[in-house]
């Protein structure tokens, strides 16, 4: 227990030190739910995230964020979940043998390792912490909490099983095994138990059937994610399965491969053999073996399914975010050895698991610190871009490259929301007035916009471009010292490639406060006739400083008919005033 509490304290310190307050990657999904609603939309809760439906983890993350206003709240909740799970496993081990042994420290070491940094530093990964905790919770409650199936035990264990298909693909792949085990245990209690057992059996049976219905609902309307690549052959499947299982011992699996794979290739069949033999010999009279075998089979099926859906390839590179997924299998293996093996050898498997985890802990610690340091540097680079007061484009690209794997269109929408609400990374400074997250290609201060068709933002080659329909007008407010407006303009490449553009015209006028209007620039482009006018062309237009007023940039189309004019779009990029 002391080790669990110590590692919980360390995990909290680790998150506090290294976690970024700026939402990264999947943590941004909570902003899709909306902040003006007291309850998130069911469509958002049930919507597929890759292969996963995650209503319960999304609810937990949504409300922890609403209550705290800090995206790191989900990370702290994860650390607490792993600590409670480790404590539950220590308690279960003590209950099986009647006392604790030093190698029970396997549980806090494997559950609370900081090699699991990819999950600990992302609140969205509650979707991994919760189902693994539910699997082990059901194992402990049904198999080891009591020899009787009391209503309280049935409610808690049944709820843990029911939660699984509501926690993504991890849960829906594991739920059938535990539900079948629960039905078997409930059926035995109905036939052989007392009145309280029969009440508990009915509760557990109801929740197990509800679990089956949730699994059916999960696959209803399921579709393969775009771009998903599945395993190509049996050898790749076996190799990736063994690599996935070795992840339970942390990032050290990579340096131990293929030795770790060979060891597991011997251990896994042996564990399933002994568990199956015990079930056959007792005719499943022992509920502990029934649910333990269910967790073992669920863990193996999850490993094979993950290997099929996420093949690691020849280099055996797997995401460290999968580290907690095979851990329930080894917890069940730990308990199975205590029940199946003889007195002299029953502690050998727990000792071996503990020694393996102790050997892996230094590498796990090192990887966790390296990952945390990199996350902190990423956060500092985004804050530096925001604090510099440069253009919105610079800030968006910094955030996109550091935290969103190069998706600037998504980053632009998110940063606009955070800027309006003063959320990180805008909690330390306010960008200048000229910063425009709606139109990041406009680096000058936009005061008014008039367009018959709403302008569109597109990202081309990692840079933002504004698409303007004919007869659009943009008003800019230059500083008193400004004397030049510059940027790039042209015809969208798609319209040129298909021969649809009738040409465009771009003009700029200077409107002074005294009322005078002077057109200081005008140029027409016809890229179908003049190939030199294709792509983006630079314009630099000087004007006298001072005088106040505005600069107006307008677009026109020389076509006479409406059918032609609908293709008279203009694209703008990097418009700024100096």
C-alpha positions as CSV (number, residue, x, y, z in Angstrom):
1,X,0.0,0.0,0.0
2,X,2.9,2.4,0.8
3,X,4.3,1.8,-2.7
4,X,0.9,2.5,-4.3
5,X,0.6,5.8,-2.4
6,X,4.2,6.8,-3.1
7,X,3.8,6.1,-6.9
8,X,0.5,8.0,-6.9
9,X,2.3,11.0,-5.4
10,X,5.0,10.6,-7.9
11,X,2.5,10.4,-10.8
12,X,0.8,13.6,-9.6
13,X,4.2,15.4,-9.4
14,X,5.0,14.0,-12.9
15,X,1.8,15.4,-14.4
16,X,2.1,18.7,-12.6
17,X,5.7,19.1,-13.8
18,X,5.5,17.9,-17.4
19,X,1.9,18.1,-18.6
20,X,1.0,21.0,-20.9
21,X,-2.1,23.1,-20.1
22,X,-2.5,23.4,-23.9
23,X,-4.8,20.6,-25.3
24,X,-2.9,18.2,-27.6
25,X,-4.1,15.7,-30.2
26,X,-7.2,13.8,-28.9
27,X,-7.6,16.1,-25.9
28,X,-9.0,18.7,-28.3
29,X,-12.1,16.5,-28.9
30,X,-13.8,17.8,-25.7
31,X,-14.1,21.2,-27.4
32,X,-16.4,19.6,-30.0
33,X,-19.0,19.1,-27.3
34,X,-19.6,22.8,-26.7
35,X,-19.3,24.7,-23.5
36,X,-22.6,26.4,-23.4
37,X,-24.5,23.2,-22.7
38,X,-24.9,21.6,-19.2
39,X,-24.8,18.2,-20.8
40,X,-22.8,17.1,-23.9
41,X,-24.7,16.0,-27.0
42,X,-25.4,12.3,-27.3
43,X,-24.3,12.3,-31.0
44,X,-20.8,13.5,-29.8
45,X,-20.7,10.9,-27.1
46,X,-21.6,8.0,-29.3
47,X,-19.7,9.2,-32.4
48,X,-16.9,6.9,-33.6
49,X,-13.4,8.0,-32.8
50,X,-11.4,5.8,-35.1
51,X,-12.8,2.4,-34.1
52,X,-14.0,3.6,-30.7
53,X,-17.3,4.7,-29.2
54,X,-16.3,6.3,-25.9
55,X,-19.4,7.7,-24.2
56,X,-18.3,7.0,-20.6
57,X,-14.7,8.3,-20.9
58,X,-15.9,11.3,-22.8
59,X,-18.4,12.1,-20.1
60,X,-15.7,11.8,-17.4
61,X,-13.3,14.1,-19.3
62,X,-16.1,16.6,-20.2
63,X,-17.2,17.1,-16.6
64,X,-13.8,17.1,-15.0
65,X,-12.8,19.8,-17.5
66,X,-16.1,21.7,-16.9
67,X,-15.5,21.6,-13.1
68,X,-11.8,22.5,-13.2
69,X,-11.2,24.4,-16.5
70,X,-7.9,22.6,-16.8
71,X,-7.4,19.9,-19.5
72,X,-4.9,18.3,-17.1
73,X,-7.7,17.2,-14.8
74,X,-8.3,14.1,-16.9
75,X,-4.6,13.3,-16.5
76,X,-4.8,13.4,-12.7
77,X,-8.0,11.3,-12.8
78,X,-6.0,8.7,-14.7
79,X,-3.3,8.6,-12.1
80,X,-5.9,8.1,-9.4
81,X,-7.6,5.3,-11.5
82,X,-4.3,3.4,-11.9
83,X,-3.5,3.8,-8.2
84,X,-6.9,2.4,-7.1
85,X,-6.5,-0.5,-9.6
86,X,-3.1,-1.3,-8.2
87,X,-4.4,-1.2,-4.7
88,X,-7.3,-3.5,-5.7
89,X,-4.9,-6.0,-7.2
90,X,-2.7,-6.0,-4.0
91,X,-5.9,-6.6,-1.9
92,X,-7.0,-9.4,-4.2
93,X,-3.6,-11.1,-4.0
94,X,-3.6,-10.9,-0.2
95,X,-7.1,-12.3,-0.1
96,X,-6.1,-15.3,-2.3
97,X,-3.2,-16.4,-0.3
98,X,-4.2,-14.9,3.1
99,X,-1.2,-12.6,3.4
100,X,1.0,-10.3,1.3
101,X,4.4,-11.1,-0.2
102,X,7.1,-8.7,-1.4
103,X,6.5,-9.6,-5.0
104,X,3.0,-8.1,-4.8
105,X,4.8,-4.8,-5.6
106,X,4.4,-6.0,-9.2
107,X,1.0,-4.4,-9.2
108,X,1.9,-0.8,-8.4
109,X,5.0,-1.1,-10.6
110,X,3.1,-2.3,-13.6
111,X,0.0,-0.1,-13.2
112,X,1.7,3.1,-12.1
113,X,4.8,3.2,-14.3
114,X,5.7,6.5,-15.9
115,X,6.7,4.7,-19.0
116,X,3.0,5.1,-19.6
117,X,3.7,8.8,-20.3
118,X,1.7,9.0,-23.5
119,X,-1.4,8.2,-21.5
120,X,-0.6,10.1,-18.3
121,X,0.0,13.3,-20.2
122,X,-3.3,13.2,-22.2
123,X,-6.6,13.3,-20.5
124,X,-8.4,11.7,-23.4
125,X,-6.7,8.4,-22.5
126,X,-9.2,7.9,-19.7
127,X,-10.5,5.7,-22.5
128,X,-7.7,3.3,-21.8
129,X,-7.4,3.6,-18.0
130,X,-11.1,3.1,-17.4
131,X,-11.8,-0.2,-19.3
132,X,-8.6,-1.8,-18.0
133,X,-9.6,-0.9,-14.5
134,X,-13.1,-2.3,-15.1
135,X,-11.7,-5.6,-16.3
136,X,-9.5,-6.0,-13.2
137,X,-12.4,-4.7,-11.0
138,X,-14.8,-7.3,-12.3
139,X,-12.1,-10.0,-11.8
140,X,-11.5,-9.0,-8.2
141,X,-15.2,-8.5,-7.3
142,X,-16.7,-11.6,-8.8
143,X,-13.8,-14.0,-8.3
144,X,-12.2,-13.0,-5.0
145,X,-14.3,-10.6,-2.9
146,X,-16.6,-13.3,-1.4
147,X,-17.6,-16.9,-1.9
148,X,-21.2,-15.6,-2.1
149,X,-22.8,-13.6,-4.9
150,X,-24.3,-10.8,-2.8
151,X,-26.4,-8.0,-4.3
152,X,-23.7,-5.4,-3.6
153,X,-21.0,-7.5,-5.3
154,X,-23.3,-8.2,-8.3
155,X,-24.1,-4.5,-8.8
156,X,-20.5,-3.4,-8.7
157,X,-19.1,-6.2,-10.8
158,X,-22.0,-6.1,-13.3
159,X,-21.6,-2.3,-13.6
160,X,-17.9,-2.8,-14.3
161,X,-18.7,-5.3,-17.1
162,X,-21.6,-3.1,-18.5
163,X,-19.2,-0.2,-18.6
164,X,-16.8,-2.0,-21.0
165,X,-18.7,-1.7,-24.3
166,X,-19.2,2.0,-23.4
167,X,-15.4,2.5,-23.3
168,X,-14.3,1.9,-26.9
169,X,-12.9,-1.0,-28.8
170,X,-10.8,-2.1,-25.8
171,X,-14.0,-2.7,-23.8
172,X,-16.2,-4.1,-26.5
173,X,-13.6,-6.8,-27.4
174,X,-13.2,-7.8,-23.7
175,X,-16.9,-7.6,-22.6
176,X,-18.2,-10.8,-24.2
177,X,-15.8,-13.0,-22.2
178,X,-16.6,-11.4,-18.9
179,X,-20.3,-11.3,-19.7
180,X,-20.3,-15.0,-20.4
181,X,-18.4,-15.7,-17.2
182,X,-20.9,-13.6,-15.3
183,X,-23.9,-15.4,-16.8
184,X,-22.4,-18.8,-15.8
185,X,-21.7,-17.6,-12.3
186,X,-25.2,-16.1,-12.0
187,X,-26.8,-19.3,-13.3
188,X,-24.9,-21.4,-10.7
189,X,-26.0,-19.0,-7.9
190,X,-29.6,-19.2,-9.0
191,X,-29.5,-23.0,-8.7
192,X,-27.4,-23.4,-5.6
193,X,-27.3,-20.2,-3.7
194,X,-29.5,-18.9,-0.9
195,X,-32.0,-16.1,-1.2
196,X,-29.5,-13.3,-1.2
197,X,-27.4,-15.1,-3.8
198,X,-30.4,-15.5,-6.0
199,X,-31.1,-11.8,-5.8
200,X,-27.5,-11.0,-6.7
201,X,-27.6,-13.5,-9.5
202,X,-30.6,-11.8,-11.1
203,X,-28.9,-8.5,-10.9
204,X,-25.7,-9.8,-12.4
205,X,-27.6,-11.7,-15.1
206,X,-29.6,-8.5,-16.0
207,X,-26.4,-6.5,-16.3
208,X,-24.7,-9.2,-18.3
209,X,-27.6,-9.2,-20.8
210,X,-27.5,-5.4,-20.9
211,X,-23.8,-5.7,-21.7
212,X,-24.6,-8.0,-24.7
213,X,-27.1,-5.4,-26.0
214,X,-24.6,-2.6,-25.7
215,X,-22.1,-4.7,-27.7
216,X,-24.7,-5.1,-30.4
217,X,-25.4,-1.4,-30.4
218,X,-21.7,-0.7,-30.6
219,X,-21.2,-2.6,-33.9
220,X,-24.5,-1.2,-35.3
221,X,-23.4,1.3,-38.0
222,X,-19.8,0.6,-37.3
223,X,-17.4,1.5,-40.2
224,X,-13.8,1.1,-40.9
225,X,-11.9,4.4,-40.3
226,X,-10.5,6.0,-43.5
227,X,-6.9,5.0,-44.2
228,X,-6.9,2.1,-41.7
229,X,-4.3,-0.6,-42.5
230,X,-4.8,-4.0,-41.1
231,X,-2.4,-6.9,-40.6
232,X,-1.2,-8.6,-43.8
233,X,-0.4,-12.1,-42.7
234,X,-0.2,-14.7,-39.9
235,X,3.5,-14.2,-39.2
236,X,3.0,-10.4,-38.8
237,X,-0.1,-11.1,-36.6
238,X,1.8,-13.4,-34.2
239,X,4.9,-11.1,-34.1
240,X,2.8,-8.0,-33.3
241,X,0.6,-9.9,-30.8
242,X,3.7,-10.9,-28.8
243,X,5.1,-7.4,-29.0
244,X,1.8,-6.0,-27.8
245,X,1.8,-8.3,-24.8
246,X,5.3,-7.4,-23.9
247,X,4.2,-3.8,-23.7
248,X,2.9,-4.5,-20.2
249,X,6.4,-4.2,-18.9
250,X,6.8,-0.8,-20.4
251,X,9.0,0.8,-23.1
252,X,11.8,-1.7,-22.3
253,X,10.1,-4.2,-24.6
254,X,11.8,-2.6,-27.6
255,X,15.3,-3.2,-26.3
256,X,14.4,-6.7,-25.1
257,X,12.8,-7.8,-28.4
258,X,12.8,-10.6,-29.7
259,X,13.7,-12.2,-26.3
260,X,10.6,-10.9,-24.7
261,X,8.5,-12.3,-27.6
262,X,10.1,-15.7,-27.3
263,X,9.4,-15.8,-23.5
264,X,5.8,-14.8,-24.0
265,X,5.4,-17.3,-26.7
266,X,6.0,-20.0,-24.0
267,X,4.3,-18.3,-21.1
268,X,0.9,-17.5,-22.8
269,X,0.0,-21.1,-24.0
270,X,1.1,-22.5,-20.6
271,X,-1.1,-20.1,-18.7
272,X,-4.1,-20.9,-20.9
273,X,-3.4,-24.6,-20.5
274,X,-3.2,-24.6,-16.7
275,X,-6.3,-22.4,-16.4
276,X,-8.3,-24.6,-18.8
277,X,-7.2,-27.7,-17.0
278,X,-8.3,-26.3,-13.7
279,X,-11.7,-25.4,-15.1
280,X,-12.2,-28.8,-16.5
281,X,-11.1,-30.6,-13.3
282,X,-13.4,-28.5,-11.1
283,X,-16.2,-28.4,-13.8
284,X,-16.1,-24.6,-13.3
285,X,-17.4,-24.9,-9.7
286,X,-14.8,-22.4,-8.7
287,X,-16.0,-18.9,-9.8
288,X,-12.5,-17.6,-9.4
289,X,-11.2,-19.8,-12.2
290,X,-14.2,-19.0,-14.4
291,X,-13.6,-15.3,-14.3
292,X,-9.8,-15.6,-14.3
293,X,-10.0,-17.7,-17.5
294,X,-12.4,-15.1,-19.0
295,X,-9.8,-12.3,-18.3
296,X,-7.0,-14.4,-19.8
297,X,-8.9,-15.1,-23.0
298,X,-10.1,-11.5,-23.2
299,X,-6.5,-10.3,-22.9
300,X,-5.3,-12.6,-25.6
301,X,-8.2,-11.7,-27.9
302,X,-7.6,-8.0,-27.4
303,X,-3.9,-8.5,-28.2
304,X,-4.7,-10.4,-31.4
305,X,-7.3,-7.9,-32.4
306,X,-5.0,-5.0,-31.8
307,X,-2.2,-6.7,-33.7
308,X,-4.6,-7.1,-36.6
309,X,-5.9,-3.5,-36.5
310,X,-2.5,-1.9,-35.7
311,X,0.3,-4.0,-37.3
312,X,3.7,-3.0,-36.0
313,X,5.6,-3.9,-39.1
314,X,9.1,-5.3,-39.4
315,X,10.7,-2.9,-36.9
316,X,8.2,-3.8,-34.2
317,X,7.4,-0.2,-33.4
318,X,4.2,0.1,-31.3
319,X,2.7,3.0,-29.6
320,X,3.5,3.3,-25.9
321,X,-0.1,4.3,-25.2
322,X,-1.0,0.6,-25.4
323,X,1.1,-0.2,-22.3
324,X,-1.9,-0.7,-19.9
325,X,-3.9,-2.9,-22.3
326,X,-2.1,-6.2,-21.7
327,X,-1.7,-5.6,-18.0
328,X,-5.0,-7.3,-16.9
329,X,-3.8,-10.5,-18.6
330,X,-0.7,-10.6,-16.4
331,X,-2.7,-9.8,-13.3
332,X,-5.0,-12.7,-14.1
333,X,-1.9,-14.9,-14.7
334,X,-0.6,-13.8,-11.3
335,X,-3.8,-14.8,-9.6
336,X,-4.1,-18.0,-11.6
337,X,-0.7,-19.2,-10.5
338,X,-1.7,-18.7,-6.9
339,X,-4.7,-20.9,-7.3
340,X,-3.5,-23.6,-9.7
341,X,0.1,-24.3,-8.9
342,X,1.3,-26.5,-6.0
343,X,2.5,-25.1,-2.7
344,X,6.2,-25.1,-3.8
345,X,5.9,-23.4,-7.1
346,X,2.8,-21.3,-6.7
347,X,4.9,-18.1,-6.0
348,X,7.3,-18.7,-8.9
349,X,5.2,-16.9,-11.5
350,X,4.5,-13.9,-9.3
351,X,8.2,-13.6,-8.4
352,X,9.1,-13.8,-12.1
353,X,6.6,-11.1,-13.1
354,X,7.9,-8.9,-10.3
355,X,11.5,-9.4,-11.2
356,X,10.8,-8.7,-14.9
357,X,9.0,-5.5,-13.9
358,X,11.8,-4.4,-11.6
359,X,14.3,-4.9,-14.4
360,X,12.1,-2.8,-16.8
361,X,11.4,0.0,-14.3
362,X,14.7,2.0,-14.9
363,X,14.1,2.1,-18.7
364,X,10.4,3.0,-18.1
365,X,11.4,5.9,-15.8
366,X,13.9,7.2,-18.3
367,X,11.5,7.1,-21.2
368,X,8.8,8.8,-19.1
369,X,11.1,11.7,-18.2
370,X,12.3,12.1,-21.8
371,X,8.7,12.1,-23.1
372,X,7.7,14.6,-20.4
373,X,10.6,16.9,-21.1
374,X,9.7,16.9,-24.8
375,X,6.1,17.7,-24.1
376,X,7.2,20.6,-21.9
377,X,9.4,21.9,-24.7
378,X,6.6,21.6,-27.2
379,X,4.4,23.7,-24.8
380,X,7.1,26.3,-24.4
381,X,7.5,26.6,-28.2
382,X,3.8,27.3,-28.6
383,X,3.8,29.8,-25.8
384,X,6.8,31.5,-27.4
385,X,5.0,31.8,-30.7
386,X,1.9,33.4,-29.0
387,X,3.9,35.7,-26.8
388,X,6.0,37.0,-29.7
389,X,2.9,38.8,-31.1
390,X,3.6,37.6,-34.6
391,X,0.9,36.7,-37.1
392,X,-2.0,34.3,-36.4
393,X,-0.4,32.1,-39.1
394,X,2.8,31.8,-37.1
395,X,0.9,30.9,-33.9
396,X,-1.4,28.4,-35.7
397,X,1.5,26.6,-37.4
398,X,3.5,26.4,-34.2
399,X,0.5,24.7,-32.4
400,X,-0.2,22.5,-35.4
401,X,3.3,21.3,-35.8
402,X,3.8,20.7,-32.0
403,X,0.5,19.2,-30.9
404,X,-1.7,18.3,-33.9
405,X,0.6,16.5,-36.3
406,X,0.5,19.2,-39.0
407,X,-3.2,19.9,-39.4
408,X,-3.4,23.7,-39.5
409,X,-7.0,24.0,-40.5
410,X,-8.0,22.2,-37.3
411,X,-5.5,24.3,-35.3
412,X,-7.0,27.5,-36.6
413,X,-10.5,26.7,-35.4
414,X,-9.3,25.6,-32.0
415,X,-7.1,28.6,-31.4
416,X,-9.9,30.9,-32.4
417,X,-12.0,29.3,-29.7
418,X,-9.3,29.5,-27.1
419,X,-8.4,33.1,-28.0
420,X,-12.0,34.2,-27.4
421,X,-12.2,32.5,-24.1
422,X,-8.7,33.3,-22.8
423,X,-7.7,29.6,-22.6
424,X,-4.2,28.3,-22.9
425,X,-2.0,29.2,-24.7
426,X,-3.7,32.7,-24.4
427,X,-3.8,32.6,-20.6
428,X,-0.5,34.5,-20.3
429,X,-0.8,37.2,-23.0
430,X,-3.3,38.8,-25.3
431,X,-2.4,38.8,-29.1
432,X,-2.3,42.2,-30.8
433,X,-5.3,43.6,-32.5
434,X,-4.0,42.7,-36.0
435,X,-4.0,39.0,-35.2
436,X,-6.9,37.3,-36.9
437,X,-7.5,33.7,-36.3
438,X,-10.5,33.5,-38.5
439,X,-8.5,34.8,-41.5
440,X,-4.9,34.0,-40.5
441,X,-3.6,35.0,-44.0
442,X,-4.5,38.6,-43.3
443,X,-1.7,40.0,-41.2
444,X,-3.1,43.5,-41.3
445,X,-5.8,44.7,-39.0
446,X,-9.2,44.0,-40.7
447,X,-12.0,46.4,-39.7
448,X,-14.8,45.3,-42.1
449,X,-15.6,42.7,-44.7
450,X,-18.3,42.7,-47.3
451,X,-19.0,39.7,-49.5
452,X,-22.0,38.2,-51.2
453,X,-20.6,34.7,-50.6
454,X,-18.8,33.9,-47.4
455,X,-15.0,33.9,-47.8
456,X,-13.4,30.5,-47.4
457,X,-10.1,29.6,-45.8
458,X,-7.9,26.9,-47.3
459,X,-4.5,25.6,-46.3
460,X,-2.2,25.0,-49.3
461,X,1.3,23.6,-48.8
462,X,1.0,24.4,-45.1
463,X,0.0,28.1,-45.5
464,X,-3.4,29.7,-45.3
465,X,-5.1,31.1,-48.4
466,X,-8.3,33.2,-48.5
467,X,-10.8,32.5,-51.3
468,X,-12.9,35.6,-52.2
469,X,-16.0,35.6,-54.5
470,X,-16.4,38.5,-57.0
471,X,-17.5,41.8,-55.6
472,X,-15.9,41.2,-52.2
473,X,-14.5,44.1,-50.1
474,X,-12.0,44.1,-47.3
475,X,-11.3,47.2,-45.1
476,X,-7.9,47.6,-43.3
477,X,-6.8,50.2,-40.8
478,X,-3.2,51.2,-41.4
479,X,-1.0,52.7,-38.7
480,X,0.1,56.4,-39.0
481,X,3.6,55.4,-40.0
482,X,2.5,52.7,-42.5
483,X,3.4,53.3,-46.2
484,X,3.0,50.0,-48.0
485,X,0.5,47.2,-48.4
486,X,1.7,43.9,-49.8
487,X,0.8,40.3,-50.2
488,X,0.0,37.7,-52.8
489,X,-3.0,37.0,-55.0
490,X,-4.1,34.8,-57.9
491,X,-6.7,32.5,-59.3
492,X,-7.3,29.2,-57.6
493,X,-5.4,26.4,-59.3
494,X,-8.4,24.1,-59.5
495,X,-10.3,26.7,-61.6
496,X,-7.3,27.1,-63.9
497,X,-6.7,23.4,-64.3
498,X,-10.3,22.8,-65.4
499,X,-10.4,25.9,-67.6
500,X,-13.3,27.5,-65.7
501,X,-12.0,30.9,-64.6
502,X,-13.0,33.9,-66.6
503,X,-10.2,35.9,-65.0
504,X,-10.2,38.2,-62.1
505,X,-9.4,41.8,-61.1
506,X,-7.9,43.0,-57.8
507,X,-7.9,46.7,-56.8
508,X,-6.9,48.7,-53.8
509,X,-8.2,52.1,-52.8
510,X,-7.1,54.6,-50.2
511,X,-9.9,56.2,-48.3
512,X,-8.9,59.2,-46.1
513,X,-10.8,60.6,-43.2
514,X,-11.4,63.8,-45.1
515,X,-13.5,61.8,-47.6
516,X,-11.2,61.5,-50.6
517,X,-10.9,58.2,-52.4
518,X,-7.9,57.2,-54.5
519,X,-7.4,54.0,-56.4
520,X,-3.7,53.1,-55.9
521,X,-3.6,49.7,-57.4
522,X,-5.5,47.6,-60.0
523,X,-4.5,44.5,-61.9
524,X,-6.3,42.0,-64.0
525,X,-5.3,38.3,-64.4
526,X,-6.3,35.9,-67.2
527,X,-4.3,32.8,-66.5
528,X,-6.0,30.8,-69.2
529,X,-4.4,33.1,-71.8
530,X,-1.3,34.1,-69.9
531,X,0.5,31.2,-68.3
532,X,2.8,33.6,-66.4
533,X,-0.3,34.8,-64.5
534,X,-0.9,31.4,-62.9
535,X,-0.3,30.6,-59.2
536,X,0.2,33.3,-56.6
537,X,1.6,36.7,-57.7
538,X,3.1,39.3,-55.4
539,X,1.9,42.8,-55.1
540,X,3.6,45.7,-53.3
541,X,1.7,49.0,-53.3
542,X,3.2,52.1,-51.7
543,X,1.0,54.9,-50.3
544,X,1.7,58.2,-48.4
545,X,1.8,57.7,-44.6
546,X,-0.6,59.5,-42.3
547,X,-4.0,60.8,-43.0
548,X,-5.9,58.1,-41.1
549,X,-8.8,56.4,-43.0
550,X,-8.7,53.0,-44.5
551,X,-7.3,50.8,-47.2
552,X,-10.0,48.9,-49.2
553,X,-9.1,45.8,-51.1
554,X,-11.7,44.6,-53.7
555,X,-12.2,41.8,-56.1
556,X,-14.1,41.8,-59.4
557,X,-14.8,39.5,-62.3
558,X,-14.9,40.7,-65.9
559,X,-17.4,38.0,-67.0
560,X,-20.8,39.2,-68.1
561,X,-23.0,36.2,-67.3
562,X,-23.8,34.7,-63.9
563,X,-22.7,31.3,-65.0
564,X,-19.2,32.6,-65.7
565,X,-19.1,34.9,-62.7
566,X,-19.6,32.0,-60.3
567,X,-16.0,30.9,-61.2
568,X,-14.5,34.3,-60.7
569,X,-12.9,33.6,-57.3
570,X,-9.7,35.2,-56.1
571,X,-7.2,33.8,-53.6
572,X,-5.2,36.0,-51.2
573,X,-2.3,35.2,-49.0
574,X,0.0,37.0,-46.6
575,X,-1.6,40.4,-46.8
576,X,0.2,42.9,-44.5
577,X,0.7,46.6,-44.1
578,X,4.1,48.2,-43.2
